[in-house]
Amino acid sequence: MSIAISSTTLRRIAAAGAFSAVLALGVGTAVAGDQHSGGVSPIDITRDPGAPTEVKGATVSRGGLPVTGSDVAGLAAVGAAAIAVGAGAVAASKRRTRVSA
């Protein structure tokens, strides 16, 4: 049993694969930037590396992991892509059912 695949179908499969690769490689990347929160930059402070230091412990409770806007945007993009792929699959399956019936 051989299955004939049209060139349009092959193009769609290739486009879906390329789109998936872009999402997989592009969504999870982070941009390294200056994450200093203000005040005097640690780079600008000069200290004697041999000088004794005193460390005082402190406990800070932040209530869980932080969620930034980029986390939410990435998850929304992945969700939208999943919905689009699912809708395309349903439409293709309905088209095939109508043609074969």
C-alpha positions in Angstrom: 0.0 0.0 0.0 1.6 3.2 -1.1 0.4 6.7 0.0 0.7 9.5 -2.4 1.6 12.8 -0.7 1.1 16.0 -2.7 3.7 18.7 -2.8 1.4 21.1 -0.9 1.2 18.6 1.9 5.0 18.2 1.9 5.4 22.0 2.1 3.0 22.2 5.0 4.8 19.5 6.9 8.1 21.3 6.3 6.7 24.6 7.3 5.3 23.1 10.5 8.6 21.5 11.3 10.5 24.7 10.8 8.0 26.6 12.9 8.3 24.0 15.7 12.1 24.3 15.5 12.0 28.1 15.8 9.6 27.8 18.8 11.8 25.1 20.5 15.0 27.1 20.0 13.7 30.6 20.4 11.2 30.6 23.2 13.5 29.3 26.0 16.4 31.7 25.3 17.2 34.4 27.8 19.0 37.6 27.2 21.9 38.3 29.5 21.7 41.8 30.8 22.7 43.9 33.7 20.6 42.7 36.6 21.9 45.2 39.1 19.0 46.7 41.0 20.4 50.2 41.5 22.6 52.0 44.0 26.4 51.7 43.7 27.5 49.1 41.1 29.6 46.3 42.5 32.0 46.8 39.7 32.8 50.4 40.9 33.6 49.4 44.5 37.3 48.8 45.2 38.2 46.7 48.2 41.3 45.1 49.5 40.8 41.4 48.8 42.8 40.5 51.9 40.8 42.6 54.3 38.6 40.7 56.8 34.9 40.7 56.2 32.0 40.2 58.5 29.0 38.3 57.2 25.6 38.6 58.9 22.9 36.1 58.1 19.4 37.1 57.2 16.3 35.1 56.2 14.1 36.5 53.4 10.8 35.0 52.5 9.5 35.8 49.1 6.5 33.4 48.9 7.6 31.2 46.1 9.3 31.4 42.8 9.2 34.8 40.9 7.1 35.0 37.7 8.2 37.7 35.3 6.3 39.1 32.3 8.6 37.2 29.9 7.6 33.8 31.5 3.9 34.6 31.0 4.5 35.8 27.4 6.4 32.6 26.5 3.8 30.3 28.0 1.0 32.3 26.2 2.9 31.9 22.9 3.4 28.1 23.4 -0.3 27.8 24.3 -1.4 29.8 21.2 0.8 27.7 19.0 -0.7 24.5 20.5 -4.2 25.7 19.8 -3.3 26.6 16.2 -1.8 23.2 15.6 -4.8 21.5 17.1 -7.2 23.5 15.1 -5.3 22.8 11.9 -5.3 19.0 12.7 -9.0 19.0 13.3 -9.7 21.0 10.1 -7.5 18.6 8.1 -9.2 15.5 9.6 -12.6 16.9 8.7 -11.5 17.6 5.2 -10.2 14.1 4.8 -13.5 12.6 6.2 -15.6 14.7 3.7 -13.4 13.7 0.7 -13.4 9.9 1.5 -17.1 9.7 2.4 
